[in-house]
């Protein structure tokens, strides 16, 4: 009894110190992760593949682009915590890598990619998919990056490429909430310059081998935020000396399409891109179910897009229906010079 009383007295005397130590242990990793996050927001990587990446059957002046929201590799699970154990997650990623190999794109934009996140068993999914799908170059951009005790949340956008990524930088977009941005992060864009090294056919508008692709994932909660984000992206394309592609889960559907929404002024994010006159898109007419991108099993809308420069042309456009994510993969074959649209 006396020992118990002495222990309680000791705890009482040192209560403040115990509380401070507990807070330091709990909040220390979190504060460090948030302070360090800007310095590791974007990175470029290269692999030495055991064999050359496969070539597609496109002409020199053509490019194949894929955009895919991979839903953290959780498959069709509705929660990231329900994506399965390490082996089940790996199986999901293996299926996605197989699909990417089959599409044989020159460049791939991925959304909702985990970079060492706890709920996906600390796997860098961008690196894993680059290795398994045989892409020698990739870039990462972290939208959210924070840690609480031993648990880490690090995810965002990635670009995989058969060709060297010369530069990569963050596109800062409007956030939904200032506090949310400070405490965890927000959706942004990944701006990459890619050198195809292709022979100049004289048909490339800029006379160069380089183009720009911005992979982005816009707000899922507010069309107003999406509209402001679209304005930022359209202005970047207008100011660039390089032809610019914008691809990703834009979470917006144009007026006249199923499940389209507008803000209080009747504006819409896809309409902003259209009005800028810098881009072409497919579909341009209300789509059939086969061209809808979300949800995979019961598609009701088109929210995933590949927007190409106005001077380019679509040669082909496909939506993949395999249920490896809650989004469908989209693929576009495009030409650097004007031509017919299929």
Secondary structure as GFF3:
##gff-version 3
##sequence-region A 1 342
A	DSSP	alpha_helix	2	13	.	.	.	ID=ss1
A	DSSP	alpha_helix	15	37	.	.	.	ID=ss2
A	DSSP	three_ten_helix	38	40	.	.	.	ID=ss3
A	DSSP	beta_strand	42	46	.	.	.	ID=ss4
A	DSSP	beta_strand	62	69	.	.	.	ID=ss5
A	DSSP	three_ten_helix	71	73	.	.	.	ID=ss6
A	DSSP	three_ten_helix	80	82	.	.	.	ID=ss7
A	DSSP	alpha_helix	86	103	.	.	.	ID=ss8
A	DSSP	beta_strand	107	114	.	.	.	ID=ss9
A	DSSP	three_ten_helix	118	120	.	.	.	ID=ss10
A	DSSP	alpha_helix	125	133	.	.	.	ID=ss11
A	DSSP	beta_strand	137	148	.	.	.	ID=ss12
A	DSSP	beta_strand	151	161	.	.	.	ID=ss13
A	DSSP	beta_strand	164	171	.	.	.	ID=ss14
A	DSSP	alpha_helix	178	183	.	.	.	ID=ss15
A	DSSP	beta_strand	189	195	.	.	.	ID=ss16
A	DSSP	beta_strand	210	217	.	.	.	ID=ss17
A	DSSP	alpha_helix	223	239	.	.	.	ID=ss18
A	DSSP	beta_strand	244	249	.	.	.	ID=ss19
A	DSSP	alpha_helix	269	276	.	.	.	ID=ss20
A	DSSP	beta_strand	279	280	.	.	.	ID=ss21
A	DSSP	three_ten_helix	289	291	.	.	.	ID=ss22
A	DSSP	beta_strand	304	309	.	.	.	ID=ss23
A	DSSP	beta_strand	313	320	.	.	.	ID=ss24
A	DSSP	beta_strand	329	335	.	.	.	ID=ss25
###
